Amino acid sequence: MFEFCFRRSQICLGHHEFVRLDTLQSIGLFPVSGATEDSTLGYALGARGILIRALPLLELVDIPETTEGMIRQNARWYKGVLDDVRFLWETWRTRRSAFNLAQLCRHVGNKAVEWPVAAALYPVLGFLAWHLAYRFASRPVWFALGVLLPTLSLGLTAWVGGIATQSLIERLTRYCPRPVTIARTTLGAKLWGTFRCQTYWLLATRAAWRVLWALGRTGRYEPAKTDRVVRRA
């Protein structure tokens, strides 16, 4: 039960990975079966019980500076999500453990399915909860749950998506090579940052549908690499 419900792989998503050569060799070097080798590597290590840990280092990387660039980047990531479904399925077929099955189920539900429908799913569920609350207004327990759950969900979205995340990012500035401040000093800046974070995930949902549409029409999608910023000397 613990293996199925609680244990998860530690996945390093992004650059700046340090991997022991003997560990890489033990799993057949970097996985090349999908578009995002970093997440696949995390799943491969987790299936073998190998843990990873974070280092107190920062890396300067380029990010897309346009809306289209963000969509293309997220489309590549979502193509990697779909590729990892096949990887996790084969991993579970090779070794039918509760942990490998849980990894597959969580990945399909939390990424492969949730990513394309998140933009519509959350508003629909919120509306449905409010509607049921007033539909069963004569039943205090159902009414309270119908009002409380969407309100709590919205509050957590604002807290996690903007306030808590920003606070964690600000703590990383002590590792920068020179003094820098990224603190949001006004309430307006904090609110704008919260909604901007959610807008990013709307672009991610759009990217997921771009991949699904291409796969449905042509049977393939060629993921593009992240845009690189051209800096003048």
C-alpha positions as CSV (number, residue, x, y, z in Angstrom):
1,M,0.0,0.0,0.0
2,F,2.8,2.4,0.8
3,E,4.6,1.7,-2.5
4,F,1.4,2.4,-4.4
5,C,0.1,5.4,-2.6
6,F,3.0,7.4,-1.2
7,R,6.4,6.5,-2.8
8,R,7.3,8.6,-5.9
9,S,10.3,9.2,-8.2
10,Q,12.4,12.3,-7.7
11,I,12.6,13.8,-11.1
12,C,15.0,16.6,-12.1
13,L,13.3,18.7,-14.8
14,G,15.7,21.0,-16.5
15,H,19.3,21.8,-16.9
16,H,22.3,21.6,-14.6
17,E,22.2,17.9,-13.8
18,F,25.2,16.1,-12.3
19,V,25.0,12.4,-12.8
20,R,27.5,9.7,-11.8
21,L,28.9,7.9,-14.8
22,D,28.6,4.5,-13.3
23,T,24.9,5.2,-12.5
24,L,24.3,6.3,-16.1
25,Q,26.0,3.2,-17.4
26,S,23.9,1.0,-15.1
27,I,20.7,2.1,-16.8
28,G,22.0,2.3,-20.3
29,L,23.1,5.9,-20.4
30,F,20.6,8.8,-21.0
31,P,17.2,7.5,-22.2
32,V,16.6,8.5,-25.9
33,S,13.1,7.1,-26.2
34,G,11.4,10.4,-25.8
35,A,11.5,14.2,-26.3
36,T,12.4,15.0,-22.7
37,E,15.3,12.8,-21.5
38,D,15.4,14.5,-18.1
39,S,12.0,13.3,-16.9
40,T,12.6,9.9,-18.4
41,L,15.9,9.7,-16.6
42,G,14.2,10.5,-13.3
43,Y,11.6,7.7,-13.9
44,A,14.4,5.2,-14.8
45,L,16.3,6.1,-11.6
46,G,13.2,5.9,-9.5
47,A,12.3,2.4,-10.8
48,R,15.7,1.2,-9.6
49,G,15.4,2.9,-6.2
50,I,18.1,5.5,-6.9
51,L,17.5,8.9,-5.2
52,I,18.6,12.3,-6.3
53,R,19.2,15.5,-4.3
54,A,19.3,19.2,-5.0
55,L,22.5,21.2,-4.9
56,P,22.6,24.9,-3.8
57,L,23.5,26.1,-7.2
58,L,21.8,28.4,-9.7
59,E,22.1,28.3,-13.5
60,L,21.4,31.1,-16.0
61,V,19.3,29.7,-18.9
62,D,17.4,31.3,-21.8
63,I,13.6,31.2,-21.8
64,P,11.2,32.0,-24.6
65,E,10.4,35.7,-24.8
66,T,7.3,35.4,-26.9
67,T,3.9,33.7,-26.5
68,E,4.5,31.5,-29.5
69,G,7.9,30.5,-28.1
70,M,6.4,29.4,-24.8
71,I,3.8,27.4,-26.6
72,R,6.4,25.6,-28.7
73,Q,8.5,24.9,-25.6
74,N,5.5,23.5,-23.7
75,A,4.5,21.4,-26.7
76,R,7.9,19.7,-26.7
77,W,7.5,19.0,-23.0
78,Y,4.0,17.6,-23.5
79,K,5.4,15.4,-26.3
80,G,7.8,14.1,-23.7
81,V,4.9,13.4,-21.3
82,L,3.3,11.2,-23.9
83,D,6.6,9.5,-24.6
84,D,7.0,8.8,-20.9
85,V,3.7,7.0,-20.9
86,R,5.1,4.3,-23.1
87,F,8.3,4.2,-21.1
88,L,6.5,3.7,-17.8
89,W,4.2,1.1,-19.4
90,E,7.2,-0.9,-20.5
91,T,8.8,-0.5,-17.1
92,W,5.7,-1.8,-15.4
93,R,5.4,-4.8,-17.8
94,T,9.1,-5.6,-17.2
95,R,8.7,-5.5,-13.4
96,R,5.1,-5.6,-12.2
97,S,5.5,-3.8,-8.8
98,A,3.0,-1.6,-7.0
99,F,5.5,1.3,-7.3
100,N,5.8,1.0,-11.1
101,L,2.1,0.8,-11.5
102,A,1.6,3.9,-9.3
103,Q,4.1,5.8,-11.4
104,L,2.2,4.9,-14.6
105,C,-1.2,5.8,-13.2
106,R,-0.1,9.1,-11.6
107,H,1.7,10.1,-14.8
108,V,-1.3,9.4,-17.0
109,G,-3.7,11.1,-14.7
110,N,-1.7,14.1,-13.5
111,K,0.1,14.9,-16.7
112,A,-1.1,13.2,-19.9
113,V,-4.8,13.7,-19.1
114,E,-4.8,16.8,-16.8
115,W,-2.5,18.9,-19.0
116,P,-4.9,19.3,-22.0
117,V,-8.1,19.6,-20.0
118,A,-6.9,21.7,-17.0
119,A,-8.0,25.0,-18.6
120,A,-11.6,23.8,-18.9
121,L,-11.7,21.2,-16.0
122,Y,-11.2,23.6,-13.1
123,P,-13.7,26.2,-14.1
124,V,-16.3,23.5,-14.9
125,L,-15.8,21.8,-11.6
126,G,-15.9,25.1,-9.7
127,F,-19.2,26.1,-11.4
128,L,-20.6,22.6,-10.7
129,A,-19.7,22.8,-7.0
130,W,-21.4,26.2,-6.6
131,H,-24.4,25.0,-8.6
132,L,-24.8,21.9,-6.4
133,A,-24.4,23.9,-3.3
134,Y,-27.5,26.0,-4.1
135,R,-29.3,23.0,-5.6
136,F,-29.0,21.3,-2.2
137,A,-29.3,24.4,-0.1
138,S,-31.7,22.6,2.2
139,R,-29.0,20.1,3.2
140,P,-26.4,22.1,5.3
141,V,-23.6,19.6,4.9
142,W,-23.8,19.5,1.1
143,F,-24.2,23.2,0.9
144,A,-21.2,23.8,3.1
145,L,-19.0,21.5,1.1
146,G,-20.2,23.0,-2.2
147,V,-19.3,26.5,-1.1
148,L,-16.1,25.6,0.8
149,L,-14.3,23.4,-1.7
150,P,-14.2,25.7,-4.7
151,T,-13.4,28.7,-2.4
152,L,-10.5,26.7,-0.8
153,S,-9.3,25.6,-4.2
154,L,-9.2,29.2,-5.5
155,G,-7.4,30.4,-2.4
156,L,-4.8,27.6,-2.7
157,T,-4.3,28.5,-6.4
158,A,-3.5,32.1,-5.5
159,W,-1.3,31.1,-2.6
160,V,0.7,28.4,-4.3
161,G,0.7,30.0,-7.8
162,G,1.9,33.4,-6.7
163,I,2.7,34.1,-3.1
164,A,4.4,30.9,-1.9
165,T,6.2,30.3,-5.2
166,Q,7.5,33.9,-5.2
167,S,8.7,33.6,-1.7
168,L,10.7,30.4,-2.5
169,I,12.3,32.1,-5.6
170,E,13.3,35.1,-3.5
171,R,15.2,32.8,-1.1
172,L,17.4,31.7,-4.0
173,T,18.9,35.2,-4.5
174,R,21.5,34.5,-1.9
175,Y,23.1,32.1,-4.3
176,C,23.4,34.7,-7.1
177,P,26.9,35.9,-8.0
178,R,26.0,39.5,-7.2
179,P,23.4,41.2,-5.0
180,V,20.0,41.3,-6.7
181,T,16.4,41.8,-5.6
182,I,13.3,40.3,-7.2
183,A,10.9,41.1,-4.4
184,R,7.4,42.3,-5.3
185,T,7.0,45.3,-3.1
186,T,3.3,46.2,-3.8
187,L,0.1,44.2,-3.5
188,G,-0.7,44.9,-7.2
189,A,2.6,43.3,-8.2
190,K,1.8,40.2,-6.1
191,L,-1.7,39.9,-7.6
192,W,-0.4,40.4,-11.2
193,G,2.3,37.7,-10.6
194,T,-0.4,35.3,-9.4
195,F,-2.5,35.7,-12.5
196,R,0.5,35.7,-14.8
197,C,1.5,32.3,-13.4
198,Q,-2.0,30.9,-14.2
199,T,-1.8,32.4,-17.7
200,Y,1.4,30.4,-18.3
201,W,-0.5,27.2,-17.7
202,L,-3.2,28.3,-20.1
203,L,-0.5,28.4,-22.8
204,A,0.7,25.0,-21.7
205,T,-2.8,23.6,-22.2
206,R,-2.9,25.2,-25.7
207,A,0.5,23.5,-26.4
208,A,-0.8,20.1,-25.3
209,W,-3.7,20.4,-27.8
210,R,-1.3,21.4,-30.5
211,V,0.6,18.1,-30.0
212,L,-2.6,16.1,-29.8
213,W,-4.0,17.7,-33.0
214,A,-0.8,17.0,-34.9
215,L,-0.8,13.4,-33.7
216,G,-4.4,13.0,-34.7
217,R,-3.9,14.5,-38.2
218,T,-0.5,13.2,-39.2
219,G,0.4,10.6,-36.5
220,R,3.6,12.5,-35.5
221,Y,4.8,15.7,-33.9
222,E,8.3,17.0,-34.2
223,P,9.1,18.9,-31.0
224,A,11.1,22.1,-31.4
225,K,13.9,23.2,-29.1
226,T,13.6,26.2,-26.8
227,D,14.2,29.6,-28.4
228,R,17.6,31.0,-27.7
229,V,18.0,34.7,-27.0
230,V,20.4,36.4,-29.4
231,R,22.4,38.9,-27.4
232,R,24.4,41.7,-29.1
233,A,28.0,42.0,-28.2
